[in-house]
């Protein structure tokens, strides 16, 4: 079915560019592809294709986006899901039904047919919480992986975080689907150990591709002539009680350290996509309100609506309290240390690679005494903390960029 003279590379699982961390991984992956396959015809399928500015690669919808996320009508969703299932089994039985499918679905499948290589952009997508809706969400995330096996193309999974899953059957199913790919890479050792149990072929331990972005990062120097700028990112996670606990800890910790150092707070919204359940701005405003009530100087909220703005934002602060994992990564890229609040194992795994694990607190163990102590510790040992982190980051970039250029050139 392949008709193009240049190699065609499909990335079938990009999320919305509203998620700046996911966009960072996508841009990094595309840069790696371009440096290793210079004449490649790159095609990206995203759940929000209309939000991309002009790019020198083709943008279209994903199977998940077209069948579920782009419409609100339950009736139409069921109809489109049935069409996707019908298309899968028809193609598997070598029936030529693609010309008779709706135009958008036809284009999506055509990208799979034309691809010489299908690369799944990295991220933390293969995980779940309890509930039927979460199980359905996981299954839809797996659909592009399942579809890719229908076609004669090399299949590569760029570094992902695998798990945690609410149920064992979800973990087993996801691992089984990943088997027999040409390459499966994970971003940290915890995911690697989980998949290793399932004897996944061609499994490698790598690093989050966002860490390879912007190789010319600078080393942050603490400016002692101005107020210490403490940024934070937050997201909704867990039960309402758990969420309230995290918010209270952040507010109480900032209030505590403000009594012993000149401080100003920079609230940062990393993901602004309420239509997908990511209401970071709403949560951020609650914390801002409480900080102002306690007399803390708070700067205007910054919403990271582009990757370039996000990098500029993190370069402007001295320390980040980061619940969003990729806010921690983008902060590190600018030479700015972070204190991670980990809701899943991927945050701790990434911090370990950066020699920064001592500055990560698990959600269930977070309290204002620990957090305020870590803030003061970073402030008092700033130069040493930054040097250790940036040295590790340089090592990751030197190793992984060369490694992936070779892997993608094959």
Rosetta blueprint (number, residue, H / E / L):
1 X L
2 X L
3 X L
4 X L
5 X L
6 X L
7 X L
8 X E
9 X E
10 X E
11 X E
12 X E
13 X E
14 X E
15 X L
16 X L
17 X L
18 X L
19 X E
20 X H
21 X H
22 X H
23 X H
24 X H
25 X H
26 X H
27 X H
28 X H
29 X H
30 X H
31 X H
32 X H
33 X H
34 X H
35 X H
36 X H
37 X L
38 X L
39 X L
40 X L
41 X E
42 X E
43 X E
44 X E
45 X E
46 X E
47 X L
48 X L
49 X H
50 X H
51 X H
52 X L
53 X L
54 X L
55 X L
56 X L
57 X L
58 X E
59 X E
60 X E
61 X E
62 X L
63 X H
64 X H
65 X H
66 X H
67 X H
68 X H
69 X H
70 X L
71 X L
72 X L
73 X L
74 X H
75 X H
76 X H
77 X H
78 X H
79 X H
80 X H
81 X H
82 X H
83 X H
84 X H
85 X H
86 X H
87 X H
88 X H
89 X H
90 X H
91 X H
92 X H
93 X L
94 X L
95 X L
96 X L
97 X L
98 X H
99 X H
100 X H
101 X L
102 X L
103 X H
104 X H
105 X H
106 X H
107 X H
108 X H
109 X H
110 X H
111 X H
112 X H
113 X H
114 X H
115 X L
116 X L
117 X E
118 X E
119 X E
120 X E
121 X L
122 X L
123 X E
124 X E
125 X E
126 X E
127 X L
128 X L
129 X L
130 X L
131 X L
132 X H
133 X H
134 X H
135 X H
136 X H
137 X H
138 X H
139 X H
140 X H
141 X H
142 X H
143 X H
144 X H
145 X H
146 X H
147 X H
148 X H
149 X L
150 X L
151 X L
152 X L
153 X L
154 X E
155 X E
156 X E
157 X E
158 X E
159 X E
160 X E
161 X E
162 X E
163 X L
164 X L
165 X L
166 X L
167 X L
168 X H
169 X H
170 X H
171 X H
172 X H
173 X H
174 X H
175 X H
176 X H
177 X H
178 X H
179 X L
180 X L
181 X L
182 X L
183 X E
184 X E
185 X E
186 X E
187 X L
188 X L
189 X H
190 X H
191 X H
192 X H
193 X H
194 X H
195 X H
196 X H
197 X H
198 X L
199 X L
200 X L
201 X L
202 X L
203 X E
204 X E
205 X E
206 X L
207 X L
208 X L
209 X H
210 X H
211 X H
212 X H
213 X L
214 X L
215 X L
216 X L
217 X L
218 X L
219 X L
220 X L
221 X L
222 X L
223 X L
224 X L
225 X L
226 X L
227 X L
228 X E
229 X E
230 X E
231 X E
232 X E
233 X E
234 X L
235 X L
236 X L
237 X L
238 X L
239 X L
240 X H
241 X H
242 X H
243 X H
244 X H
245 X H
246 X H
247 X H
248 X H
249 X H
250 X H
251 X H
252 X H
253 X H
254 X H
255 X H
256 X H
257 X H
258 X H
259 X L
260 X L
261 X L
262 X L
263 X E
264 X E
265 X E
266 X E
267 X E
268 X E
269 X E
270 X L
271 X E
272 X E
273 X E
274 X H
275 X H
276 X H
277 X L
278 X E
279 X E
280 X H
281 X H
282 X H
283 X H
284 X H
285 X H
286 X H
287 X H
288 X H
289 X H
290 X H
291 X H
292 X H
293 X H
294 X L
295 X L
296 X L
297 X L
298 X E
299 X E
300 X E
301 X E
302 X E
303 X E
304 X L
305 X L
306 X L
307 X H
308 X H
309 X H
310 X H
311 X H
312 X H
313 X H
314 X H
315 X H
316 X L
317 X L
318 X L
319 X E
320 X E
321 X E
322 X E
323 X L
324 X L
325 X H
326 X H
327 X H
328 X H
329 X H
330 X H
331 X H
332 X H
333 X H
334 X L
335 X L
336 X L
337 X E
338 X E
339 X E
340 X E
341 X E
342 X E
343 X L
344 X L
345 X H
346 X H
347 X H
348 X H
349 X H
350 X H
351 X H
352 X H
353 X H
354 X L
355 X L
356 X L
357 X H
358 X H
359 X H
360 X E
361 X E
362 X E
363 X H
364 X H
365 X H
366 X L
367 X L
368 X H
369 X H
370 X H
371 X H
372 X H
373 X H
374 X H
375 X H
376 X H
377 X H
378 X H
379 X H
380 X H
381 X L
382 X H
383 X H
384 X H
385 X H
386 X H
387 X H
388 X H
389 X H
390 X H
391 X H
392 X H
393 X H
394 X H
395 X H
396 X H
397 X H
398 X H
399 X H
400 X H
401 X H
402 X H
403 X H
404 X H
405 X H
406 X H
407 X H
408 X H
409 X H
410 X L
